[in-house]
Amino acid sequence: MEPAARMRVLPDYVFGRLNAIKLKMRQEGRDVIDFGMGNPDSPTIDPIVRKMKLVLEDHKSHRYSVAKGIPHLRKAVAVHYMDYYGVDLDPDTQVIATIGSKEGLSHLSLALLGPGDACLVPEPSFPVHIWSAVIAGAQVITFPISNDADTFISGLKTAINNAVIRPKMVYLNFPHNPTALCVDLPFYEKVVDFCREEKLFIVSDFAYKDITFDGYKAPSILQVQGAAGIAVEFMTMSKSYNMAGWRIGFCVGNARAVALLGQIKGYYDYGLFTPIQVAAIEALKLPASEVESVAMKYQNRRDILVEGLNRAGWPVEKNRGAMFMWARIPEPFRHLNSMDFSELLLQEAEVLVSPGSAFGKAGEGYVRMSLVENSERIRQGIKNVSRLFKRDGNQD
């Protein structure tokens, strides 16, 4: 059977090769320190699990749910946005539940983009920002990521001016995956003003909104006055509440885009399992201190990793948010591309990282490290890397 033409456009899954090596090594009894996938290692916060178990006992909750999310959940999201960001959302028209943010982003691309359309994606980027648009049949125009508003807008202008097809949409993602770049509210104010003038719709991926460090608080783009007129934002329960496997997120903001997403989802799914939705309400009611403790865990791991890598001769800087470190390949190994360097770390230091090339051409020369191992295993990973550097990199 011949696959659809779109399947020939999709690249090979870049993590497959490294994951296969990791699996083989572990089968051989080798202890691989895994900084690869951003998969939270801590359990879901206990009251959330208890609520899930309680609702699960009610057989009525086992039926099909409401595709856009049960009303009480959408109201809880609206309350959350008001409490955290001072943003007033209509739960009936400006909030929709998604099966994780990745599903929502993908279906929104199908709802808003098609053949003959173009969109803008800062690079390096989380792969779904590019490939959901490609699958929808749109042309993707990339430009360099920056957390400086003037530089970012300059890149947007250049990309628009050089485009064959005028783009209609731009993807944002701060705190950023994979680079961990963060922005403040004035950044969004400038970008929203520019996009309004250029008639660009904004899709903001806010997956790491609560994973912030050293007193920094990530702003919502919807805090900008009038932003909901040209933007939607995706949030997820995966990282803030250790609910990655539960697959629940939300799209909020522009009512027309939310309605279109709901329309296309109606053809693809029947919504989330009701007990998961009720448990998410419980999560959103938790005191902020619960989420802050999750962020503090990642901050402590960041500190250990940054300090250890710098001692080992690998210069890296502290980031203000996201559960990743983004690091340039050290000088003695820059003759290697990011995939080959990642394979070297895996084979010789038993440390798995994500090659920067997995996040687009602009990611070449870098690797991403997820903060998903505990403190002791991070220290062990640093020791392994240090030994490799002393052996092959002539580090003092």
Number of C-alpha atoms within 10 A of each C-alpha: 3 5 7 8 9 11 10 9 11 11 8 9 8 14 15 10 12 20 16 10 15 23 13 12 16 12 10 9 9 12 14 18 23 23 21 23 17 20 18 22 12 15 11 19 17 11 13 21 18 13 18 19 14 12 18 17 11 10 8 10 15 13 10 13 17 16 20 26 25 17 13 13 23 25 18 19 26 20 20 17 18 14 11 11 15 13 19 16 23 15 20 16 16 21 30 28 28 28 17 24 24 21 17 23 25 19 23 25 26 21 19 17 22 16 12 11 18 23 27 26 23 23 22 24 26 19 15 16 25 26 18 21 27 22 21 20 18 23 23 21 22 21 19 16 21 18 16 15 17 13 13 18 17 14 18 24 15 11 19 20 11 11 16 11 16 19 22 18 23 22 19 21 26 25 28 26 24 29 28 21 20 23 21 17 14 14 19 21 18 16 20 25 15 15 20 17 9 15 13 19 23 26 25 22 27 22 26 24 23 24 25 24 21 12 7 14 16 22 22 23 31 28 18 19 12 15 22 21 17 21 25 25 26 25 26 25 23 21 24 24 25 18 25 20 12 18 17 25 26 25 30 27 27 24 21 14 23 24 18 16 24 25 16 14 21 14 9 11 15 15 22 23 20 21 21 22 24 21 22 24 19 18 24 18 14 14 9 11 9 13 19 16 13 20 24 15 18 25 23 14 22 27 14 16 22 20 17 21 20 14 12 20 18 21 16 18 15 16 22 21 30 30 28 24 24 22 19 17 23 17 11 13 16 13 12 13 18 25 23 13 22 24 22 17 19 22 16 13 21 22 25 26 24 27 27 28 19 22 24 17 13 18 21 18 21 24 26 29 25 24 27 23 20 15 18 11 15 22 18 14 24 24 16 18 23 22 15 18 21 13 10 11 15 10 14 7
